[in-house]
Amino acid sequence: MTGGSNKKQTTAPEGVGHRKSRQIIGLDLLRLLAALSVVLYHYCYQTSIAGRDAYKFSMGIIAFPDLAFFAQYGWMGVPAFFVISGFVISFSASATTPSKFLAARILRLGPAVWLCAPLTAIFIVLSGQNSIPSTLGRLFNSMAFFPLGSQIDGVYWTLSIEVAFYTCVFLILIFSNFSLFYKYICLIATISATFNILINAGYEQLNFSGKWTNLLLIRHGCEFAVGALAYHLYHNGVRLHRLIFLTIAIVGSYAETASYSPPFFIWTVFLMVFAVTIAANGQVLRLLSDPQRRLIRELGKATYPLYLVHQIVGVYLLYLLVEAGMSPYAALTSTFVLIFTLTGLICWAEERMRDRLRPSVIRLCDRLVSKKRATDFDGNGVDAEAYIRR
């Protein structure tokens, strides 16, 4: 996955002779904060909500009343992920071919799932919360990225939506070029915003199939659109039509995530930090050394396996520690240490699996799209190689 001379000239940080940088470093930090908020949501809030996976795998004996008020809004890390994904995928799709895009998505998503899903299945069986045949069926759905069946862990619902977005981008690259992507994003922003506003206005009958409104990006498309349109503003400059559609997408994201007071404030803060992160990227990069930038990038990459493995595995570990005699808060601290350590080991194994699979996956993707290969990027000052690998 190497580029020509134009790409080689764009590897320096922004502010060192180049207008755009290949690493928007604040997005890695935002991704980490979003992941941690979701972890807190499951550990400190949903463990006390009957019927939820976290409650079931904590056996209903764990609660954190002092933290629950704040942790209950941790779910907002998920739409934050979608916004960040919209930006990052736009960045990578603008500078690649269909086969490279497909290979990068497989290599990014596959190894983590193929490591985390079996581990989760083992913990489900150990907990006795599900039968082995049912667990194996859920495991197959998750390992095969089959979006319509039950998943090995409830958190995998977001993965289906991410894959749906990636599929749309891939098809656009196959049958057209990246210029069509902007029109698609404007369309999905308008449809999604309209849907969410109408749902908030009381037209619940429009949401007749929640799974399909998710997979078709009708519900969450506005969040991806916020990130994608932010990329177009960042890369192509401010234009009135871009601002109009970004405004539509933002309004739709508020309607979907923040229709009452505390989430409204949280979402506003996130969007402001997201915008500042992009605008001030060059200044931030100048303050950091190369090792610091690499560390932050690795932390950002680790959020994906952390997200996949934290709920069932982490909550059941939390239960075992409490059962062993630890206080809930000591068990919570120990669980964080264990789950972060486990995430680090998964990252290590994931990278080695990815290295082994990369040649075969690239060849397979080249064959699949050989008749519709896109032309090489013409080089306008952007190097998205780091994001393509993520």
Secondary structure per residue as TSV (DSSP state, phi and psi in degrees):
chain	resnum	aa	ss	phi	psi
A	1	M	-	360.0	61.8
A	2	T	-	-109.1	158.5
A	3	G	-	-116.6	-179.3
A	4	G	-	-84.6	-165.1
A	5	S	H	-64.3	-33.0
A	6	N	H	-61.7	-41.5
A	7	K	H	-67.8	-39.3
A	8	K	H	-62.9	-27.2
A	9	Q	T	-81.1	-3.9
A	10	T	T	-113.4	22.7
A	11	T	-	-90.6	-8.2
A	12	A	S	-75.4	154.3
A	13	P	-	-62.0	153.2
A	14	E	T	-58.8	143.2
A	15	G	T	91.8	-5.3
A	16	V	S	-116.5	62.2
A	17	G	S	90.0	3.7
A	18	H	-	-141.2	146.2
A	19	R	S	-74.6	-38.7
A	20	K	S	-121.2	146.5
A	21	S	-	-104.8	154.0
A	22	R	S	-79.5	-12.3
A	23	Q	-	-121.5	117.1
A	24	I	-	-92.5	91.8
A	25	I	H	-66.9	-31.7
A	26	G	H	-65.3	-26.0
A	27	L	H	-66.4	-34.2
A	28	D	H	-64.2	-40.6
A	29	L	H	-69.2	-40.1
A	30	L	H	-63.0	-39.6
A	31	R	H	-61.9	-40.3
A	32	L	H	-64.9	-44.8
A	33	L	H	-62.2	-40.0
A	34	A	H	-63.1	-42.9
A	35	A	H	-64.0	-43.3
A	36	L	H	-64.5	-35.2
A	37	S	H	-66.4	-37.3
A	38	V	H	-68.4	-40.0
A	39	V	H	-60.3	-47.3
A	40	L	H	-61.1	-38.5
A	41	Y	H	-58.5	-44.8
A	42	H	H	-75.3	-39.4
A	43	Y	H	-76.4	-40.0
A	44	C	H	-106.4	-9.9
A	45	Y	T	-122.2	-53.7
A	46	Q	G	-73.6	-15.0
A	47	T	G	-64.8	-16.4
A	48	S	G	-108.3	8.2
A	49	I	S	-106.6	108.5
A	50	A	T	-57.7	139.0
A	51	G	T	95.5	-16.7
A	52	R	S	-84.1	156.2
A	53	D	H	-57.5	-42.1
A	54	A	H	-63.1	-38.4
A	55	Y	H	-66.2	-44.0
A	56	K	H	-63.4	-44.1
A	57	F	H	-84.6	-8.6
A	58	S	T	-94.7	3.9
A	59	M	T	58.8	19.6
A	60	G	T	69.8	17.7
A	61	I	-	-109.6	3.8
A	62	I	-	-119.7	134.2
A	63	A	-	-150.3	148.8
A	64	F	-	-130.0	75.0
A	65	P	H	-60.0	-31.2
A	66	D	H	-71.3	-23.3
A	67	L	H	-105.0	-16.0
A	68	A	H	-61.3	-37.4
A	69	F	H	-59.6	-42.4
A	70	F	H	-79.9	-38.9
A	71	A	H	-68.3	-22.8
A	72	Q	T	-63.9	-18.2
A	73	Y	T	-98.2	7.9
A	74	G	G	-66.1	-19.4
A	75	W	G	-59.6	-19.9
A	76	M	G	-69.3	-9.0
A	77	G	H	-63.4	-25.8
A	78	V	H	-68.9	-54.1
A	79	P	H	-61.0	-28.1
A	80	A	H	-63.5	-40.5
A	81	F	H	-56.8	-43.4
A	82	F	H	-63.3	-41.3
A	83	V	H	-62.3	-47.9
A	84	I	H	-61.3	-41.6
A	85	S	H	-62.1	-39.9
A	86	G	H	-59.1	-39.7
A	87	F	H	-70.1	-50.2
A	88	V	H	-65.1	-42.8
A	89	I	H	-67.6	-36.2
A	90	S	H	-62.0	-41.7
A	91	F	H	-59.1	-49.4
A	92	S	H	-72.7	-39.0
A	93	A	H	-67.8	-25.1
A	94	S	T	-72.6	-13.6
A	95	A	T	-131.9	34.1
A	96	T	S	-149.6	176.0
A	97	T	-	-101.8	164.3
A	98	P	H	-56.7	-43.3
A	99	S	H	-66.9	-39.7
A	100	K	H	-67.7	-39.0
A	101	F	H	-62.6	-46.3
A	102	L	H	-62.1	-46.1
A	103	A	H	-61.9	-41.7
A	104	A	H	-63.6	-39.7
A	105	R	H	-68.4	-41.3
A	106	I	H	-63.0	-45.0
A	107	L	H	-71.4	-25.5
A	108	R	H	-79.4	-44.8
A	109	L	H	-85.5	-40.4
A	110	G	H	-63.7	-57.9
A	111	P	H	-55.1	-40.9
A	112	A	H	-63.9	-43.6
A	113	V	H	-65.2	-42.2
A	114	W	H	-69.0	-18.3
A	115	L	H	-93.9	-43.4
A	116	C	H	-76.5	-39.0
A	117	A	H	-63.3	-46.8
A	118	P	H	-61.9	-37.5
A	119	L	H	-62.3	-43.3
A	120	T	H	-62.1	-40.8
A	121	A	H	-60.2	-40.0
A	122	I	H	-61.3	-43.7
A	123	F	H	-68.3	-33.9
A	124	I	H	-63.1	-45.3
A	125	V	H	-64.4	-43.2
A	126	L	H	-61.8	-34.5
A	127	S	H	-75.8	-20.6
A	128	G	T	74.2	16.4
A	129	Q	S	-87.3	-5.3
A	130	N	S	-154.5	153.2
A	131	S	-	-73.6	157.3
A	132	I	H	-62.9	-46.4
A	133	P	H	-59.1	-42.3
A	134	S	H	-65.2	-40.7
A	135	T	H	-63.6	-41.0
A	136	L	H	-65.0	-37.6
A	137	G	H	-64.3	-43.8
A	138	R	H	-64.2	-38.7
A	139	L	H	-62.1	-43.2
A	140	F	H	-60.9	-45.8
A	141	N	H	-57.6	-42.8
A	142	S	H	-72.7	-43.3
A	143	M	H	-64.7	-32.0
A	144	A	T	-92.3	1.2
A	145	F	T	57.4	35.7
A	146	F	-	-82.5	116.0
A	147	P	S	-83.0	-14.6
A	148	L	S	-93.7	-17.7
A	149	G	S	-94.2	174.2
A	150	S	-	-66.9	142.3
A	151	Q	-	-101.2	163.2
A	152	I	S	-64.9	-26.6
A	153	D	S	-145.9	141.9
A	154	G	G	-58.2	-26.5
A	155	V	G	-67.7	-15.1
A	156	Y	G	-71.3	-7.6
A	157	W	H	-60.0	-33.3
A	158	T	H	-71.0	-27.9
A	159	L	H	-64.0	-38.9
A	160	S	H	-61.2	-38.6
A	161	I	H	-69.8	-41.9
A	162	E	H	-59.0	-45.5
A	163	V	H	-63.0	-38.1
A	164	A	H	-61.0	-42.3
A	165	F	H	-65.2	-45.4
A	166	Y	H	-61.1	-38.1
A	167	T	H	-63.3	-42.7
A	168	C	H	-61.0	-43.9
A	169	V	H	-62.7	-44.4
A	170	F	H	-60.8	-44.1
A	171	L	H	-65.0	-36.6
A	172	I	H	-63.2	-43.2
A	173	L	H	-65.4	-34.2
A	174	I	H	-68.9	-49.3
A	175	F	H	-97.6	-7.3
A	176	S	S	-147.0	-129.6
A	177	N	-	-149.7	179.5
A	178	F	H	-64.3	-22.5
A	179	S	H	-61.8	-30.5
A	180	L	H	-70.2	-23.6
A	181	F	H	-59.8	-39.4
A	182	Y	H	-61.4	-42.4
A	183	K	H	-64.6	-39.1
A	184	Y	H	-62.9	-44.1
A	185	I	H	-63.9	-41.3
A	186	C	H	-62.1	-39.9
A	187	L	H	-65.6	-48.2
A	188	I	H	-68.6	-32.2
A	189	A	H	-62.5	-43.4
A	190	T	H	-67.8	-45.8
A	191	I	H	-63.9	-47.3
A	192	S	H	-65.5	-43.1
A	193	A	H	-63.3	-43.5
A	194	T	H	-60.8	-45.2
A	195	F	H	-59.7	-49.2
A	196	N	H	-67.3	-36.2
A	197	I	H	-66.1	-42.5
A	198	L	H	-66.4	-39.2
A	199	I	H	-60.8	-42.7
A	200	N	H	-67.6	-25.6
A	201	A	T	-81.5	-2.4
A	202	G	T	109.6	2.8
A	203	Y	-	-89.1	61.2
A	204	E	G	-62.9	-23.1
A	205	Q	G	-64.4	-17.4
A	206	L	G	-67.6	-26.8
A	207	N	-	-90.3	57.0
A	208	F	S	-74.1	-19.9
A	209	S	-	-140.4	91.2
A	210	G	H	-57.8	-39.8
A	211	K	H	-63.5	-42.3
A	212	W	H	-74.8	-33.4
A	213	T	H	-65.6	-27.8
A	214	N	H	-72.9	-50.6
A	215	L	H	-66.9	-30.7
A	216	L	T	-86.9	5.7
A	217	L	T	63.5	21.7
A	218	I	T	-71.7	-36.2
A	219	R	T	-84.4	-50.7
A	220	H	T	-100.7	2.6
A	221	G	H	-60.1	-32.6
A	222	C	H	-63.7	-30.6
A	223	E	H	-72.1	-43.8
A	224	F	H	-59.9	-38.7
A	225	A	H	-65.5	-35.8
A	226	V	H	-57.3	-48.0
A	227	G	H	-66.1	-43.6
A	228	A	H	-65.9	-42.6
A	229	L	H	-70.4	-31.8
A	230	A	H	-62.5	-38.0
A	231	Y	H	-62.2	-44.7
A	232	H	H	-62.5	-37.9
A	233	L	H	-66.7	-41.9
A	234	Y	H	-63.9	-42.6
A	235	H	H	-90.8	-38.8
A	236	N	H	-105.4	-5.4
A	237	G	-	95.1	167.5
A	238	V	-	-82.0	126.4
A	239	R	-	-135.0	151.2
A	240	L	H	-58.5	-44.1
A	241	H	H	-66.0	-33.1
A	242	R	H	-68.2	-40.9
A	243	L	H	-64.8	-37.7
A	244	I	H	-63.9	-49.0
A	245	F	H	-71.2	-31.9
A	246	L	H	-64.0	-40.5
A	247	T	H	-61.8	-42.9
A	248	I	H	-60.1	-45.2
A	249	A	H	-64.2	-40.9
A	250	I	H	-64.8	-43.8
A	251	V	H	-60.3	-43.0
A	252	G	H	-62.7	-36.8
A	253	S	H	-68.6	-35.9
A	254	Y	H	-64.1	-42.4
A	255	A	H	-63.1	-31.5
A	256	E	H	-83.7	-35.3
A	257	T	H	-112.4	-26.9
A	258	A	-	-137.0	52.2
A	259	S	S	-84.8	1.5
A	260	Y	S	-138.9	174.8
A	261	S	H	-57.6	-64.8
A	262	P	H	-59.0	-46.6
A	263	P	H	-61.4	-32.5
A	264	F	H	-59.4	-46.5
A	265	F	H	-65.0	-45.4
A	266	I	H	-62.0	-44.7
A	267	W	H	-66.0	-37.5
A	268	T	H	-62.7	-44.5
A	269	V	H	-62.1	-44.2
A	270	F	H	-59.7	-48.0
A	271	L	H	-62.9	-37.4
A	272	M	H	-66.0	-44.8
A	273	V	H	-65.3	-39.3
A	274	F	H	-58.5	-46.3
A	275	A	H	-65.6	-43.8
A	276	V	H	-65.1	-39.0
A	277	T	H	-56.7	-42.8
A	278	I	H	-73.3	-45.6
A	279	A	H	-66.6	-34.4
A	280	A	T	-100.0	17.9
A	281	N	H	-58.2	-43.7
A	282	G	H	-61.3	-43.5
A	283	Q	H	-64.7	-40.1
A	284	V	H	-66.1	-43.2
A	285	L	H	-62.1	-35.8
A	286	R	H	-66.0	-23.1
A	287	L	H	-83.6	-11.8
A	288	L	S	-112.5	146.0
A	289	S	-	-82.0	167.9
A	290	D	H	-58.6	-45.6
A	291	P	H	-60.1	-37.5
A	292	Q	H	-66.3	-40.5
A	293	R	H	-64.6	-40.4
A	294	R	H	-66.3	-39.0
A	295	L	H	-62.4	-45.3
A	296	I	H	-65.0	-37.8
A	297	R	H	-63.4	-43.1
A	298	E	H	-65.3	-37.2
A	299	L	H	-63.5	-40.3
A	300	G	H	-63.1	-42.1
A	301	K	H	-66.3	-32.4
A	302	A	H	-70.8	-15.6
A	303	T	H	-65.4	-27.4
A	304	Y	H	-67.9	-55.1
A	305	P	H	-63.8	-32.5
A	306	L	H	-59.9	-45.4
A	307	Y	H	-61.3	-42.8
A	308	L	H	-68.0	-33.9
A	309	V	H	-102.2	-10.6
A	310	H	T	-73.7	-33.7
A	311	Q	H	-73.9	-72.7
A	312	I	H	-66.0	-47.2
A	313	V	H	-62.6	-48.9
A	314	G	H	-66.0	-44.1
A	315	V	H	-67.0	-37.9
A	316	Y	H	-68.3	-37.0
A	317	L	H	-61.3	-41.3
A	318	L	H	-59.2	-44.4
A	319	Y	H	-61.2	-45.2
A	320	L	H	-62.7	-38.4
A	321	L	H	-68.2	-40.1
A	322	V	H	-66.2	-41.4
A	323	E	H	-63.1	-29.7
A	324	A	T	-78.0	-4.8
A	325	G	T	114.4	-2.2
A	326	M	-	-71.9	152.0
A	327	S	-	-70.4	154.5
A	328	P	H	-54.1	-41.1
A	329	Y	H	-74.7	-34.8
A	330	A	H	-67.0	-39.1
A	331	A	H	-65.6	-37.4
A	332	L	H	-62.8	-46.3
A	333	T	H	-61.4	-44.1
A	334	S	H	-64.6	-37.0
A	335	T	H	-64.7	-41.0
A	336	F	H	-59.8	-44.3
A	337	V	H	-61.9	-45.5
A	338	L	H	-65.5	-43.2
A	339	I	H	-72.6	-33.2
A	340	F	H	-68.9	-39.3
A	341	T	H	-63.5	-44.7
A	342	L	H	-61.6	-40.6
A	343	T	H	-61.2	-41.2
A	344	G	H	-61.9	-41.3
A	345	L	H	-65.5	-39.3
A	346	I	H	-64.5	-41.6
A	347	C	H	-59.7	-42.3
A	348	W	H	-61.3	-48.4
A	349	A	H	-68.7	-36.1
A	350	E	H	-62.4	-43.5
A	351	E	H	-63.6	-39.1
A	352	R	H	-70.2	-38.3
A	353	M	H	-63.3	-41.5
A	354	R	H	-63.3	-41.4
A	355	D	H	-62.8	-38.7
A	356	R	H	-70.7	-35.6
A	357	L	H	-82.7	-23.7
A	358	R	H	-53.4	-50.5
A	359	P	H	-59.6	-42.8
A	360	S	H	-67.5	-41.6
A	361	V	H	-65.8	-41.1
A	362	I	H	-63.6	-43.6
A	363	R	H	-62.8	-43.5
A	364	L	H	-61.6	-45.6
A	365	C	H	-66.6	-36.8
A	366	D	H	-60.6	-41.6
A	367	R	H	-66.2	-40.5
A	368	L	H	-64.4	-33.4
A	369	V	T	-116.0	18.0
A	370	S	G	-60.4	-29.1
A	371	K	G	-83.8	-11.1
A	372	K	G	-131.7	41.1
A	373	R	-	-70.0	136.7
A	374	A	-	-79.8	156.7
A	375	T	-	-72.0	157.8
A	376	D	-	-66.6	151.9
A	377	F	-	-60.7	138.0
A	378	D	-	-85.5	-3.9
A	379	G	-	78.2	88.6
A	380	N	S	-118.6	28.6
A	381	G	S	100.0	11.7
A	382	V	-	-122.4	132.9
A	383	D	-	-119.9	106.9
A	384	A	-	-100.5	16.6
A	385	E	H	-58.5	-40.1
A	386	A	H	-63.4	-36.1
A	387	Y	H	-77.3	-31.0
A	388	I	H	-60.1	-37.0
A	389	R	T	-76.3	-6.6
A	390	R	-	-108.1	360.0
